[in-house]
Amino acid sequence: MGDSSGRMARSLYEWLWRHEFWLPPGITWEDMQESEGTHYPQPRDLLLSIPFALILVVLRCAFERAIALPLSTKLGVRDKQRPKAQPNPVLETFYSTRCKNPGEGELLRLAKQCDLAVRKVEKWFRRRRNMDRPSLSKKFSEACWRFTFYIISFFTGLAVLYDKPWFWDHRECWTGYPQQPLQPSLFWYYMLELSFYWSLVFTLPFDVKRKDFKEQIVHHAATIFLISFSYCANYIRIGTLVMVIHDASDCFLEPTKIFNYMKWKKTCDSLFMIFSAVFLISRLVIYPYTVLYNTYYYSMEIFQPFFGYYFVNVLLIILQLLHVFWSCLIIHMVYKFIIQGTMEKDMRSDTEESDKDEERDIIREKETNGITYFSNVTSNGYIQRNGSEPLDNRAHLANGHAKER
């Protein structure tokens, strides 16, 4: 049984790495053999990104605790005081195991079960959800970490690519492909980027969750697959262009968030407009021409289509579809800014429920009390103070004034 499983695994491995899948026609894995002074990317190299990602997670925790959190305090970033939900085992069990936002029928059933008013049960769930929402200092710390990484990564990419011919002439991406030796600077640049995205996957359960959480997962998965595949198939030259293009706009997004959390409105608005311009130009203009057109057309001047060619183009198009999705959100926010003259809240962010909903409850309660009070006055013909005896024998309303009998 063990021998047959081993043979099946070996056969699957050999089938998966057939040179017809990953290399252009006429090139085999024998042509990619390393020699002294000539090194090519090896799939096993990618395993190094996992321990490096764990190191980045540790560095992030230390950075946020030692630098970002104290910095948030000095810059006046204050966490909002949120009212806590009162301990209730029945509601807590439902919240943890069933649903965090129950419907009207479930609220009625829980209210009966706990012998509470429906409005109080609704308020308990609202407060409990707010307790799970990240604090402002946590958002600030996360933005500081990402800003630090994107700045380092972007300028590392520029330093690595500045003297490379394909950075200036994109057709050079395919000169000699796939027999393009791996340079140490390109290897470490790849490890830096791949390790960072793995670290984002590892910390997804703990990071700030936004409305585009699912799109973020797709983005991280597509990015990791794209980086890994481009490394294995030696698409490193085109891969470096993809990474440096993406980091360019991210360098402006994170400080926009930071100044937003600091309540520096004008600075935040200005940075957001710069970010929007850089994002739209880099993702909707530079990326399609430098990467998509380059990969789809220029590569055909060197070799005929094969599976790897179609596969990498599909991944790049998925990435572009995500660019279009986020571009629509950004354009909508810019439009609102131009019309209203003020920046709309981040459409990707999840907002607090407590303020508006608590105020709505208070207004509703006052309106209810006011209706009851007015009903008492009109139906009984007297005014009654809270906790006092009726005033019908002492005061009546006459021309809007209380009048002694």
C-alpha positions as a LaTeX table, in Angstrom:
\begin{tabular}{lrrr}
\hline
Residue & $x$ (\AA) & $y$ (\AA) & $z$ (\AA) \\
\hline
Met1 & 0.00 & 0.00 & 0.00 \\
Gly2 & 2.80 & 2.37 & 0.93 \\
Asp3 & 4.76 & 1.55 & $-2.24$ \\
Ser4 & 1.74 & 2.19 & $-4.47$ \\
Ser5 & 1.04 & 5.54 & $-2.74$ \\
Gly6 & 4.68 & 6.51 & $-3.21$ \\
Arg7 & 4.55 & 5.60 & $-6.89$ \\
Met8 & 1.35 & 7.60 & $-7.34$ \\
Ala9 & 2.89 & 10.64 & $-5.62$ \\
Arg10 & 6.04 & 10.32 & $-7.73$ \\
Ser11 & 4.00 & 10.01 & $-10.92$ \\
Leu12 & 1.91 & 13.04 & $-9.97$ \\
Tyr13 & 5.06 & 15.04 & $-9.21$ \\
Glu14 & 6.63 & 14.09 & $-12.54$ \\
Trp15 & 3.43 & 14.93 & $-14.40$ \\
Leu16 & 3.05 & 18.28 & $-12.63$ \\
Trp17 & 6.60 & 19.37 & $-13.49$ \\
Arg18 & 6.58 & 18.32 & $-17.14$ \\
His19 & 8.60 & 20.85 & $-19.07$ \\
Glu20 & 5.77 & 21.22 & $-21.61$ \\
Phe21 & 3.71 & 22.93 & $-18.91$ \\
Trp22 & 6.22 & 25.41 & $-17.56$ \\
Leu23 & 8.79 & 26.05 & $-20.27$ \\
Pro24 & 8.50 & 27.35 & $-23.85$ \\
Pro25 & 8.51 & 24.81 & $-26.72$ \\
Gly26 & 11.98 & 23.45 & $-27.39$ \\
Ile27 & 13.27 & 24.06 & $-23.83$ \\
Thr28 & 13.57 & 21.25 & $-21.25$ \\
Trp29 & 14.61 & 21.12 & $-17.61$ \\
Glu30 & 18.03 & 19.86 & $-18.73$ \\
Asp31 & 18.59 & 23.24 & $-20.37$ \\
Met32 & 17.98 & 24.85 & $-16.98$ \\
Gln33 & 20.67 & 22.91 & $-15.12$ \\
Glu34 & 22.87 & 25.05 & $-12.90$ \\
Ser35 & 26.60 & 25.32 & $-13.39$ \\
Glu36 & 29.38 & 27.04 & $-11.55$ \\
Gly37 & 28.58 & 30.74 & $-11.44$ \\
Thr38 & 25.18 & 30.26 & $-13.09$ \\
His39 & 22.12 & 29.81 & $-10.87$ \\
Tyr40 & 18.48 & 29.50 & $-11.86$ \\
Pro41 & 15.40 & 29.78 & $-9.62$ \\
Gln42 & 14.52 & 26.50 & $-7.87$ \\
Pro43 & 11.04 & 25.80 & $-6.45$ \\
Arg44 & 12.56 & 24.63 & $-3.14$ \\
Asp45 & 13.89 & 28.17 & $-2.62$ \\
Leu46 & 10.34 & 29.34 & $-1.94$ \\
Leu47 & 10.24 & 27.34 & 1.30 \\
Leu48 & 12.52 & 29.98 & 2.80 \\
Ser49 & 9.67 & 32.49 & 2.60 \\
Ile50 & 7.75 & 30.69 & 5.39 \\
Pro51 & 10.33 & 31.18 & 8.18 \\
Phe52 & 11.03 & 34.67 & 6.85 \\
Ala53 & 7.28 & 35.41 & 7.07 \\
Leu54 & 7.22 & 34.26 & 10.70 \\
Ile55 & 10.19 & 36.53 & 11.40 \\
Leu56 & 8.24 & 39.44 & 9.86 \\
Val57 & 5.26 & 38.63 & 12.11 \\
Val58 & 7.53 & 38.78 & 15.17 \\
Leu59 & 9.09 & 42.03 & 13.93 \\
Arg60 & 5.64 & 43.48 & 13.37 \\
Cys61 & 4.51 & 42.64 & 16.92 \\
Ala62 & 7.65 & 44.23 & 18.34 \\
Phe63 & 7.32 & 47.28 & 16.07 \\
Glu64 & 3.68 & 47.88 & 16.97 \\
Arg65 & 4.28 & 47.48 & 20.68 \\
Ala66 & 7.56 & 49.39 & 20.98 \\
Ile67 & 7.12 & 52.10 & 18.34 \\
Ala68 & 3.63 & 52.43 & 16.85 \\
Leu69 & 1.57 & 52.35 & 20.07 \\
Pro70 & 3.71 & 54.91 & 21.95 \\
Leu71 & 3.73 & 57.05 & 18.79 \\
Ser72 & $-0.07$ & 56.94 & 18.61 \\
Thr73 & $-0.27$ & 58.23 & 22.21 \\
Lys74 & 2.16 & 61.08 & 21.51 \\
Leu75 & 0.28 & 62.09 & 18.37 \\
Gly76 & $-3.04$ & 62.25 & 20.19 \\
Val77 & $-4.70$ & 59.12 & 18.79 \\
Arg78 & $-7.29$ & 58.23 & 21.43 \\
Asp79 & $-9.34$ & 55.07 & 21.61 \\
Lys80 & $-13.05$ & 55.63 & 21.94 \\
Gln81 & $-14.61$ & 54.54 & 25.20 \\
Arg82 & $-17.17$ & 51.92 & 24.28 \\
Pro83 & $-19.94$ & 50.80 & 26.62 \\
Lys84 & $-19.49$ & 47.12 & 27.40 \\
Ala85 & $-22.20$ & 44.52 & 26.98 \\
Gln86 & $-23.43$ & 43.18 & 30.31 \\
Pro87 & $-22.52$ & 39.52 & 30.96 \\
Asn88 & $-25.29$ & 37.27 & 29.68 \\
Pro89 & $-24.47$ & 33.56 & 29.11 \\
Val90 & $-27.46$ & 32.94 & 26.82 \\
Leu91 & $-26.76$ & 35.86 & 24.51 \\
Glu92 & $-23.01$ & 35.24 & 24.59 \\
Thr93 & $-23.49$ & 31.61 & 23.53 \\
Phe94 & $-25.76$ & 32.67 & 20.67 \\
Tyr95 & $-23.27$ & 35.36 & 19.64 \\
Ser96 & $-20.31$ & 32.98 & 19.65 \\
Thr97 & $-21.91$ & 29.95 & 18.01 \\
Arg98 & $-24.83$ & 31.13 & 15.91 \\
Cys99 & $-24.94$ & 34.69 & 14.69 \\
Lys100 & $-23.51$ & 38.10 & 15.57 \\
Asn101 & $-26.37$ & 40.08 & 14.05 \\
Pro102 & $-29.65$ & 38.22 & 14.71 \\
Gly103 & $-32.84$ & 38.95 & 12.82 \\
Glu104 & $-36.11$ & 40.19 & 14.23 \\
Gly105 & $-37.49$ & 36.71 & 14.92 \\
Glu106 & $-34.34$ & 35.60 & 16.71 \\
Leu107 & $-34.32$ & 38.82 & 18.76 \\
Leu108 & $-37.89$ & 38.12 & 19.92 \\
Arg109 & $-37.04$ & 34.56 & 20.87 \\
Leu110 & $-33.91$ & 35.61 & 22.77 \\
Ala111 & $-35.82$ & 38.39 & 24.53 \\
Lys112 & $-38.36$ & 35.86 & 25.79 \\
Gln113 & $-35.65$ & 33.43 & 26.79 \\
Cys114 & $-33.75$ & 36.08 & 28.78 \\
Asp115 & $-36.86$ & 37.91 & 30.03 \\
Leu116 & $-35.62$ & 41.19 & 28.54 \\
Ala117 & $-37.09$ & 43.82 & 26.27 \\
Val118 & $-36.30$ & 43.34 & 22.59 \\
Arg119 & $-34.63$ & 46.75 & 22.49 \\
Lys120 & $-32.26$ & 45.73 & 25.30 \\
Val121 & $-31.33$ & 42.52 & 23.50 \\
Glu122 & $-30.69$ & 44.50 & 20.33 \\
Lys123 & $-28.55$ & 46.95 & 22.28 \\
Trp124 & $-26.59$ & 44.07 & 23.87 \\
Phe125 & $-25.69$ & 42.64 & 20.44 \\
Arg126 & $-24.74$ & 46.08 & 19.15 \\
Arg127 & $-22.41$ & 46.68 & 22.09 \\
Arg128 & $-20.99$ & 43.17 & 21.84 \\
Arg129 & $-20.16$ & 43.67 & 18.15 \\
Asn130 & $-18.48$ & 46.97 & 18.98 \\
Met131 & $-16.33$ & 45.21 & 21.59 \\
Asp132 & $-14.93$ & 43.01 & 18.79 \\
Arg133 & $-14.15$ & 45.94 & 16.53 \\
Pro134 & $-10.50$ & 47.05 & 16.43 \\
Ser135 & $-9.54$ & 50.14 & 18.39 \\
Leu136 & $-8.20$ & 53.27 & 16.74 \\
Ser137 & $-4.73$ & 52.64 & 18.15 \\
Lys138 & $-4.73$ & 49.15 & 16.61 \\
Lys139 & $-5.65$ & 50.59 & 13.21 \\
Phe140 & $-2.96$ & 53.24 & 13.60 \\
Ser141 & $-0.34$ & 50.62 & 14.52 \\
Glu142 & $-1.23$ & 48.39 & 11.57 \\
Ala143 & $-1.06$ & 51.34 & 9.16 \\
Cys144 & 2.35 & 52.36 & 10.56 \\
Trp145 & 3.74 & 48.85 & 10.07 \\
Arg146 & 2.49 & 48.59 & 6.50 \\
Phe147 & 3.72 & 52.08 & 5.66 \\
Thr148 & 7.17 & 51.20 & 6.99 \\
Phe149 & 7.27 & 48.00 & 4.95 \\
Tyr150 & 5.98 & 49.53 & 1.71 \\
Ile151 & 8.52 & 52.37 & 1.89 \\
Ile152 & 11.37 & 49.89 & 2.46 \\
Ser153 & 10.07 & 47.53 & $-0.22$ \\
Phe154 & 9.46 & 50.24 & $-2.83$ \\
Phe155 & 12.89 & 51.82 & $-2.51$ \\
Thr156 & 14.51 & 48.38 & $-2.35$ \\
Gly157 & 12.79 & 47.57 & $-5.63$ \\
Leu158 & 14.00 & 50.80 & $-7.22$ \\
Ala159 & 17.55 & 50.19 & $-6.00$ \\
Val160 & 17.50 & 46.63 & $-7.35$ \\
Leu161 & 15.96 & 47.52 & $-10.71$ \\
Tyr162 & 17.56 & 50.87 & $-11.45$ \\
Asp163 & 20.49 & 49.40 & $-13.37$ \\
Lys164 & 18.52 & 46.54 & $-14.96$ \\
Pro165 & 17.85 & 46.87 & $-18.71$ \\
Trp166 & 14.25 & 45.57 & $-18.51$ \\
Phe167 & 13.31 & 48.39 & $-16.13$ \\
Trp168 & 13.79 & 50.85 & $-19.00$ \\
Asp169 & 13.16 & 48.63 & $-22.06$ \\
His170 & 10.35 & 46.17 & $-21.32$ \\
Arg171 & 11.19 & 43.90 & $-24.25$ \\
Glu172 & 14.35 & 43.00 & $-22.32$ \\
Cys173 & 12.12 & 40.96 & $-19.99$ \\
Trp174 & 12.19 & 38.23 & $-22.64$ \\
Thr175 & 15.77 & 38.41 & $-23.91$ \\
Gly176 & 17.23 & 34.92 & $-23.43$ \\
Tyr177 & 14.12 & 33.63 & $-21.67$ \\
Pro178 & 13.93 & 31.25 & $-19.85$ \\
Gln179 & 17.71 & 30.90 & $-19.48$ \\
Gln180 & 18.08 & 34.05 & $-17.42$ \\
Pro181 & 20.44 & 33.52 & $-14.45$ \\
Leu182 & 19.13 & 34.46 & $-11.01$ \\
Gln183 & 20.96 & 37.39 & $-9.45$ \\
Pro184 & 21.27 & 37.53 & $-5.62$ \\
Ser185 & 19.63 & 40.97 & $-5.42$ \\
Leu186 & 16.57 & 39.70 & $-7.33$ \\
Phe187 & 16.38 & 36.60 & $-5.11$ \\
Trp188 & 16.29 & 38.65 & $-1.88$ \\
Tyr189 & 13.82 & 41.14 & $-3.34$ \\
Tyr190 & 11.53 & 38.23 & $-4.19$ \\
Met191 & 11.94 & 36.72 & $-0.71$ \\
Leu192 & 11.12 & 40.07 & 0.90 \\
Glu193 & 7.88 & 40.48 & $-1.05$ \\
Leu194 & 6.74 & 36.86 & $-0.82$ \\
Ser195 & 7.49 & 36.67 & 2.91 \\
Phe196 & 5.47 & 39.84 & 3.52 \\
Tyr197 & 2.38 & 38.51 & 1.78 \\
Trp198 & 2.67 & 35.21 & 3.63 \\
Ser199 & 2.86 & 37.20 & 6.87 \\
Leu200 & $-0.35$ & 39.03 & 5.89 \\
Val201 & $-2.04$ & 35.65 & 5.40 \\
Phe202 & $-0.82$ & 34.46 & 8.82 \\
Thr203 & $-2.18$ & 37.58 & 10.54 \\
Leu204 & $-5.50$ & 37.81 & 8.63 \\
Pro205 & $-7.57$ & 36.58 & 11.63 \\
Phe206 & $-6.08$ & 39.33 & 13.81 \\
Asp207 & $-5.85$ & 42.23 & 11.36 \\
Val208 & $-8.42$ & 44.98 & 10.95 \\
Lys209 & $-11.30$ & 43.52 & 8.93 \\
Arg210 & $-12.82$ & 45.74 & 6.27 \\
Lys211 & $-15.74$ & 45.38 & 3.90 \\
Asp212 & $-13.49$ & 44.11 & 1.11 \\
Phe213 & $-12.14$ & 41.31 & 3.33 \\
Lys214 & $-12.97$ & 38.63 & 0.74 \\
Glu215 & $-11.34$ & 40.64 & $-2.04$ \\
Gln216 & $-8.25$ & 40.99 & 0.18 \\
Ile217 & $-8.05$ & 37.20 & 0.55 \\
Val218 & $-8.33$ & 36.78 & $-3.23$ \\
His219 & $-5.68$ & 39.48 & $-3.68$ \\
His220 & $-3.23$ & 37.84 & $-1.24$ \\
Ala221 & $-3.79$ & 34.39 & $-2.77$ \\
Ala222 & $-3.36$ & 35.68 & $-6.34$ \\
Thr223 & $-0.26$ & 37.62 & $-5.32$ \\
Ile224 & 1.37 & 34.62 & $-3.60$ \\
Phe225 & 0.54 & 32.33 & $-6.53$ \\
Leu226 & 1.79 & 34.92 & $-8.99$ \\
Ile227 & 5.07 & 35.54 & $-7.15$ \\
Ser228 & 5.64 & 31.80 & $-6.60$ \\
Phe229 & 4.81 & 30.79 & $-10.16$ \\
Ser230 & 6.81 & 33.62 & $-11.71$ \\
Tyr231 & 9.80 & 32.52 & $-9.62$ \\
Cys232 & 9.49 & 28.82 & $-10.54$ \\
Ala233 & 9.00 & 29.56 & $-14.25$ \\
Asn234 & 11.72 & 32.24 & $-14.17$ \\
Tyr235 & 9.34 & 35.10 & $-14.92$ \\
Ile236 & 11.38 & 37.08 & $-12.42$ \\
Arg237 & 11.93 & 40.11 & $-14.63$ \\
Ile238 & 8.23 & 40.69 & $-15.21$ \\
Gly239 & 7.55 & 39.82 & $-11.56$ \\
Thr240 & 9.82 & 42.57 & $-10.28$ \\
Leu241 & 7.95 & 45.12 & $-12.41$ \\
Val242 & 4.62 & 43.96 & $-10.97$ \\
Met243 & 5.87 & 44.30 & $-7.39$ \\
Val244 & 7.40 & 47.76 & $-7.73$ \\
Ile245 & 4.26 & 49.07 & $-9.49$ \\
His246 & 2.06 & 47.85 & $-6.64$ \\
Asp247 & 4.26 & 49.27 & $-3.90$ \\
Ala248 & 4.22 & 52.75 & $-5.47$ \\
Ser249 & 0.60 & 53.55 & $-4.57$ \\
Asp250 & 0.63 & 51.65 & $-1.27$ \\
Cys251 & 3.28 & 54.08 & $-0.02$ \\
Phe252 & 0.61 & 56.82 & $-0.10$ \\
Leu253 & $-2.36$ & 54.80 & 1.12 \\
Glu254 & $-1.01$ & 53.97 & 4.57 \\
Pro255 & 0.01 & 57.53 & 5.57 \\
Thr256 & $-3.45$ & 58.65 & 4.42 \\
Lys257 & $-4.93$ & 56.28 & 6.99 \\
Ile258 & $-2.45$ & 57.42 & 9.65 \\
Phe259 & $-3.39$ & 61.09 & 9.28 \\
Asn260 & $-7.05$ & 60.14 & 9.20 \\
Tyr261 & $-6.71$ & 58.43 & 12.58 \\
Met262 & $-4.86$ & 61.53 & 13.86 \\
Lys263 & $-7.79$ & 63.74 & 12.70 \\
Trp264 & $-5.49$ & 65.82 & 10.47 \\
Lys265 & $-8.25$ & 66.31 & 7.94 \\
Lys266 & $-6.57$ & 68.60 & 5.37 \\
Thr267 & $-3.40$ & 66.52 & 5.29 \\
Cys268 & $-5.46$ & 63.34 & 4.98 \\
Asp269 & $-7.52$ & 64.79 & 2.11 \\
Ser270 & $-4.40$ & 65.96 & 0.25 \\
Leu271 & $-2.66$ & 62.60 & 0.65 \\
Phe272 & $-5.77$ & 60.77 & $-0.47$ \\
Met273 & $-5.93$ & 62.78 & $-3.69$ \\
Ile274 & $-2.24$ & 62.01 & $-4.33$ \\
Phe275 & $-2.82$ & 58.34 & $-3.57$ \\
Ser276 & $-5.85$ & 58.27 & $-5.89$ \\
Ala277 & $-3.85$ & 59.75 & $-8.76$ \\
Val278 & $-0.90$ & 57.39 & $-8.23$ \\
Phe279 & $-3.19$ & 54.36 & $-7.85$ \\
Leu280 & $-5.30$ & 55.06 & $-10.93$ \\
Ile281 & $-2.29$ & 55.84 & $-13.11$ \\
Ser282 & $-0.14$ & 52.93 & $-11.89$ \\
Arg283 & $-2.88$ & 50.29 & $-11.84$ \\
Leu284 & $-5.03$ & 51.33 & $-14.82$ \\
Val285 & $-2.36$ & 52.75 & $-17.15$ \\
Ile286 & 1.18 & 51.66 & $-16.27$ \\
Tyr287 & 0.29 & 48.11 & $-15.16$ \\
Pro288 & $-1.76$ & 47.20 & $-18.28$ \\
Tyr289 & 0.94 & 48.50 & $-20.63$ \\
Thr290 & 4.09 & 47.55 & $-18.73$ \\
Val291 & 2.87 & 44.14 & $-17.58$ \\
Leu292 & $-0.25$ & 42.89 & $-19.40$ \\
Tyr293 & 0.65 & 44.09 & $-22.87$ \\
Asn294 & 4.28 & 43.13 & $-22.31$ \\
Thr295 & 3.42 & 39.59 & $-21.18$ \\
Tyr296 & 0.71 & 39.01 & $-23.74$ \\
Tyr297 & 2.37 & 40.44 & $-26.88$ \\
Tyr298 & 6.10 & 41.07 & $-26.44$ \\
Ser299 & 6.72 & 37.56 & $-25.13$ \\
Met300 & 5.33 & 36.13 & $-28.37$ \\
Glu301 & 8.28 & 37.64 & $-30.20$ \\
Ile302 & 10.51 & 35.14 & $-28.38$ \\
Phe303 & 8.46 & 31.93 & $-28.01$ \\
Gln304 & 5.16 & 30.26 & $-28.92$ \\
Pro305 & 2.26 & 30.05 & $-26.42$ \\
Phe306 & 2.33 & 27.24 & $-23.86$ \\
Phe307 & 0.48 & 26.39 & $-20.64$ \\
Gly308 & 2.67 & 28.56 & $-18.43$ \\
Tyr309 & 2.11 & 31.53 & $-20.73$ \\
Tyr310 & $-1.69$ & 31.23 & $-20.42$ \\
Phe311 & $-1.50$ & 30.54 & $-16.69$ \\
Val312 & 0.56 & 33.63 & $-15.83$ \\
Asn313 & $-1.67$ & 35.82 & $-18.01$ \\
Val314 & $-4.80$ & 34.56 & $-16.21$ \\
Leu315 & $-3.26$ & 35.44 & $-12.83$ \\
Leu316 & $-2.26$ & 38.88 & $-14.07$ \\
Ile317 & $-5.79$ & 39.51 & $-15.39$ \\
Ile318 & $-7.31$ & 38.46 & $-12.05$ \\
Leu319 & $-5.06$ & 41.01 & $-10.41$ \\
Gln320 & $-6.22$ & 43.64 & $-12.90$ \\
Leu321 & $-9.89$ & 42.88 & $-12.16$ \\
Leu322 & $-9.17$ & 43.58 & $-8.51$ \\
His323 & $-7.52$ & 46.84 & $-9.57$ \\
Val324 & $-10.70$ & 47.81 & $-11.40$ \\
Phe325 & $-12.84$ & 46.95 & $-8.35$ \\
Trp326 & $-10.76$ & 49.12 & $-6.02$ \\
Ser327 & $-10.53$ & 51.87 & $-8.65$ \\
Cys328 & $-14.32$ & 52.12 & $-8.70$ \\
Leu329 & $-14.37$ & 52.61 & $-4.92$ \\
Ile330 & $-11.65$ & 55.26 & $-5.13$ \\
Ile331 & $-13.32$ & 57.13 & $-8.00$ \\
His332 & $-16.57$ & 57.16 & $-6.05$ \\
Met333 & $-14.82$ & 58.66 & $-3.01$ \\
Val334 & $-13.03$ & 61.26 & $-5.15$ \\
Tyr335 & $-16.36$ & 62.20 & $-6.77$ \\
Lys336 & $-17.94$ & 62.65 & $-3.33$ \\
Phe337 & $-14.96$ & 64.76 & $-2.27$ \\
Ile338 & $-15.29$ & 67.05 & $-5.32$ \\
Ile339 & $-19.08$ & 67.43 & $-4.87$ \\
Gln340 & $-19.20$ & 67.75 & $-1.07$ \\
Gly341 & $-15.79$ & 69.31 & $-0.45$ \\
Thr342 & $-15.01$ & 66.80 & 2.28 \\
Met343 & $-13.58$ & 63.33 & 2.28 \\
Glu344 & $-16.08$ & 60.51 & 2.72 \\
Lys345 & $-15.28$ & 57.87 & 5.29 \\
Asp346 & $-13.31$ & 54.92 & 3.95 \\
Met347 & $-15.91$ & 52.78 & 2.20 \\
Arg348 & $-13.84$ & 49.71 & 3.05 \\
Ser349 & $-13.96$ & 50.38 & 6.80 \\
Asp350 & $-16.53$ & 48.94 & 9.15 \\
Thr351 & $-18.14$ & 51.73 & 11.17 \\
Glu352 & $-19.15$ & 51.81 & 14.83 \\
Glu353 & $-22.80$ & 51.20 & 15.53 \\
Ser354 & $-23.02$ & 52.60 & 19.03 \\
Asp355 & $-23.19$ & 56.35 & 18.48 \\
Lys356 & $-25.99$ & 56.69 & 15.97 \\
Asp357 & $-27.95$ & 53.70 & 17.19 \\
Glu358 & $-27.69$ & 54.71 & 20.86 \\
Glu359 & $-28.84$ & 58.22 & 19.94 \\
Arg360 & $-31.68$ & 56.75 & 17.91 \\
Asp361 & $-32.74$ & 54.65 & 20.90 \\
Ile362 & $-32.68$ & 57.70 & 23.18 \\
Ile363 & $-34.72$ & 59.76 & 20.72 \\
Arg364 & $-37.16$ & 56.88 & 20.30 \\
Glu365 & $-37.47$ & 56.56 & 24.06 \\
Lys366 & $-38.00$ & 60.30 & 24.49 \\
Glu367 & $-40.62$ & 60.31 & 21.74 \\
Thr368 & $-42.42$ & 57.41 & 23.40 \\
Asn369 & $-42.32$ & 59.14 & 26.79 \\
Gly370 & $-43.43$ & 62.37 & 25.20 \\
Ile371 & $-46.42$ & 60.70 & 23.54 \\
Thr372 & $-47.41$ & 59.08 & 26.85 \\
Tyr373 & $-46.97$ & 62.34 & 28.70 \\
Phe374 & $-48.98$ & 64.28 & 26.14 \\
Ser375 & $-51.68$ & 61.60 & 26.24 \\
Asn376 & $-51.92$ & 61.91 & 30.02 \\
Val377 & $-52.25$ & 65.69 & 29.80 \\
Thr378 & $-54.93$ & 65.69 & 27.12 \\
Ser379 & $-56.99$ & 62.77 & 28.40 \\
Asn380 & $-56.91$ & 63.49 & 32.14 \\
Gly381 & $-56.74$ & 67.25 & 31.98 \\
Tyr382 & $-53.96$ & 67.54 & 34.51 \\
Ile383 & $-50.20$ & 67.64 & 34.80 \\
Gln384 & $-48.42$ & 65.04 & 36.89 \\
Arg385 & $-44.82$ & 65.45 & 38.02 \\
Asn386 & $-42.58$ & 62.38 & 38.25 \\
Gly387 & $-43.20$ & 60.78 & 41.61 \\
Ser388 & $-45.56$ & 63.57 & 42.82 \\
Glu389 & $-49.27$ & 63.69 & 43.36 \\
Pro390 & $-51.67$ & 64.93 & 40.68 \\
Leu391 & $-51.90$ & 68.70 & 40.28 \\
Asp392 & $-55.54$ & 68.83 & 39.14 \\
Asn393 & $-56.61$ & 70.51 & 42.37 \\
Arg394 & $-53.83$ & 73.13 & 42.24 \\
Ala395 & $-52.99$ & 74.01 & 38.65 \\
His396 & $-54.68$ & 74.10 & 35.28 \\
Leu397 & $-53.33$ & 75.31 & 31.99 \\
Ala398 & $-54.70$ & 78.68 & 31.07 \\
Asn399 & $-53.13$ & 80.53 & 28.17 \\
Gly400 & $-50.00$ & 78.43 & 28.60 \\
His401 & $-49.50$ & 79.26 & 32.31 \\
Ala402 & $-50.03$ & 77.22 & 35.45 \\
Lys403 & $-52.71$ & 78.93 & 37.45 \\
Glu404 & $-53.46$ & 78.44 & 41.11 \\
Arg405 & $-57.10$ & 77.78 & 41.96 \\
\hline
\end{tabular}
